[in-house]
Every structure is written in C-alpha cells, then in structure tokens.
C-alpha cells in the first residue's frame, strides 16, 4: 500500500472556495482515471464509496482514491453509516439493478461532482453550454433515465467538456486587444489630419492613390478587430449572465435530489413492490460474499425490517387487528433507532397492552422511559396506566411513582399525576 501526503477533498473545498475551470475539468477526468485504475487493479471490483471523504488531494493538485481496506481509512466507512452521507452519496438500494459495480461508482462519481460544484466558485464561470453538458453527464450517471444511462466510464470521458485554449488568458487577451484598438484609433486620427497635406506634397498621384488604398486597408482591419472585440465582449456578458445562478442551481438540484430520495424511501407508491425489489437487490451482495457486502446486507436488512414493521403496525392498527398490531409494535420497539418513531411506537403499544393487562403496560411504560428519559408524553402515559390500575395498593403506587421519577423528575408536576393520586390516595386530596 502506498502512502501519499495530502488532504481530503472535503477539507480542501472548505478552505478553498475558488477553482479554475481548467482544474475542475481536470479533476473530473482524474476521478474517472482513478476509478478505471481501481477496476483494472482489483479484477473489475467496484470502488462503491466515492465521496468527498474518500478522495485525497495531493500537494500537486492531483486526486487519488483512498484504500478503503486500510485500517487508517476506516473512518470513510464509518462516515458512510451516517444518515446524511448515505442519503446523498450512496445509491438507494431500490435503484440498484444490473451492473451493480459500474452503477454504484457512477452514482458516487456524479454526487461527488455535484458536491464540488456546490462548494466552489468556478473562474471563469461555466458557460451555458458547459453547464448543460455537466447536467446531462450527472443525470446519466444517476440513471435518471434508464434508456440514457452510461454503461462504462469511457463514455463519460468522451462527454466531458474541455477548456478552450484561449480561455486561460482570455482577460489578458482582451486587454491586449483594447490596447491595440486604441493604437489603431490614434493612428487613424493622425492619418486623417495629416493625409491631405501629405498628398499635396506628393508629386505623384500614383503614390497618393497607393497610400490611400493602404490607409483604407488599415481601416478595414481596425473595423474587423473592433467587431470581433465587441462580439467577444457580448459573449462574455452572456456567459456571466448564464452562470450567475450556476451555484444556486446545483445546490437546488442536490436539495431536490435528496428530497426525491427521501420521499422515495419513506412514502413508496407501492410498498410491497418496493419491498420485493429491495430484497431482490440484496442478492447482489449475498452472491459476492465479502465482509463489506455482508455488512451491507446486515445494515440494509435491518433498515428494511424497521420500515416493514412501521407499515405493518400502522396497517394492522387502522384495520383494528389489535393482536397483530401489538406484535408489530413490540417488534418495532426492539429495533427502531429513531427516537421520535420509537416514542410513537411505545405510546401506541402501551395503549394496546393496557386493554389486555395493566401490569404488562406498566412494565412497558417503565422500559420506554428508561430508553427515552425526560419524555413528557411517555411520563403522562405511564400515569394514565397507573390511574387505570384501581386495584393497586397505595404503597405500590408510591413505589412506582419513585421509579418513574428517576426517569422523569418533574413527574409530580404533571396534571395526570394528580388524577392518578386521587385514584390511589383519595384521602390526601381530601386533606
């Protein structure tokens, strides 16, 4: 394994917001080159996790991909477990179809390019033609249209825009034109003043005629230069106007893409069909049977399981199938990782259990508060359970109150507490 000094792309973009257009296009080509080398060196194995944390920028402004199997680079895989990173840089499993290797790498490549564009100011600004070309490349990499998606990296290489050789020195070139234009104008003015006297002094009309023809030629050259310069200035103004919203457009596209992925994940139009597709997609990882793939199966499988039980619990509950709903909520309480959803699952589970057995509902309430301390809703629900257990002795009630207070110290200030106390200690209210 080679060790190269540099800084991660994510940090490079944080402290360096300006980027030359030539360097941007060079980086896009270099990232493709790195993917091609990885595929060749590892028997066509996909890199899979291209993102701003997995790309190294060297002192020479070259890009390299990190070796994700190295222990020193484990942080990249840990970062990919974060929801924000997965939402933006990992292709949703429901979209994984044929040719998984190239599909995942193209997705990561496009998202990384989007991230670069959203975090830098390109100088000179992208032209409308370049912007449209980059949008098409990104769309094909993200497989927004299955009929127009890329099949290999070489197709992207052919589509990448290039910087015109005249552009790097475009500003200096324009300054030179302005200088020469002023010289031509001055020369023309001098000739206009002295030419009549000069002709009179000439004895030969032929010499005067030739001189006039030469002057006329200079005027035409000057006029052509002026027209060319004006055309160039107009083009620059159009490019600047077209590029003013480039950064905002890319950021909005990233935001829209993230919203589309979130909606696709949380609100499927056909839940069962999507679930089936997700399970089928997991077979890709099963067949490869590597440590990384097995980790992917476990993570994606657990996520699918949570999503499935959310849908099942809600559907059973709406159809008043209480036994099945309770089973689903119990399973969800054991696997849910989002605190807000876990709290909702516990609240509904306690209600269903209270209809069957108050002791079980109370035990669940204690468990819920121990996992989500300081939850006012769970504290209130626990007091409702105690209020419904009329057969509970006063001593048992006070003991339960002390236990619940350990999780929610403000328990005795809740309105539900006074209702529960009235049930189990009515004498204190009378006093």
Buried (B, 14 or more C-beta within 10 A) or exposed (E): EEEEEBBBBBEBBEEEEEBBBBBBBBBBBBBBEBBBEBBEEEEEEBBBBBBBBBBBBEEEBBBBBBBBEEEEBEEBBEBBEEEEBBBBBBBBBBBBBEBBBBBBBBBBBBBBBBBBBBBBEBEBBBBBEBBEBBBEBBBBBBBBEEEEBBEEBEEBEEEBBEBEEEBBEEEEBBEEBEEEBEEBEEBBEEBEEEBEEEBEEEEEEEEBEEBEEEBEEBBEEBEEBBEEBEEBEEEBEEBEEBBEEBBEBBBEBBEEBEEEBEEBBEEBEEBEEBBEBBBEBBEBBEEBEEEBBEEBBEEBBEBBEBBBBBBBBBBBBEEEBBEBBBBBBBBBBEEBEEEEEBBBBBBBBBBBBBEEEBEBBBBBBBBBBEBBEEBEEBBBBBBBBBBBBEEBEEEEBEEBBEBBBEBBEEBEEBEBBEEBBEBBBEEEEEE
